C-alpha cells in the first residue's frame, strides 16, 4: 500500500518541530536506556535537537524521508543532542533503503 501525497504532507506537518514534542524525548529515553550501552539519555534534557528527519530515518519510513528531502525540511547533516545525524540513525538501525536514499544526496556528510 502506497502513501498518498496528502498523507505524506500531513505527516510532515505533524513532525514539524518534533524535537520539542515529549514523544521525541520519550523515544530517545526508551531507546538509549533500554540498551546495554554506556549512552544514557536524560529525559530532562531541553536541547535534544532530534528532528523529523532523525525520527523518520530511525523509524524506517522511507516515503516520509523522501518527502522531507523533497521539501527540504531541515538540514540533512543536523546532529541531535547525542551527536547523531539522520544517516547515523538509519545505519544504526539497519534501514538500508533510507541509508541509500540519504547517501545519494550531494550535500550529505557520510562521516
Residue, then its C-alpha position, 0 to 999 in steps of 0.5 A: x500500500x502506497x502513501x498518498x501525497x496528502x498523507x505524506x504532507x500531513x505527516x510532515x506537518x505533524x513532525x514539524x518541530x518534533x524535537x520539542x514534542x515529549x514523544x521525541x524525548x520519550x523515544x530517545x529515553x526508551x531507546x538509549x536506556x533500554x540498551x546495554x550501552x554506556x549512552x544514557x539519555x536524560x529525559x530532562x534534557x531541553x536541547x535534544x535537537x532530534x528532528x523529523x528527519x532523525x525520527x523518520x530515518x530511525x523509524x524506517x519510513x522511507x516515503x516520509x524521508x523522501x518527502x522531507x528531502x523533497x521539501x527540504x525540511x531541515x538540514x540533512x547533516x543536523x546532529x541531535x543532542x547525542x551527536x547523531x545525524x539522520x544517516x547515523x540513525x538509519x545505519x544504526x538501525x539497519x534501514x538500508x533503503x533510507x541509508x541509500x536514499x540519504x547517501x545519494x544526496x550531494x550535500x550529505x556528510x557520510x562521516 
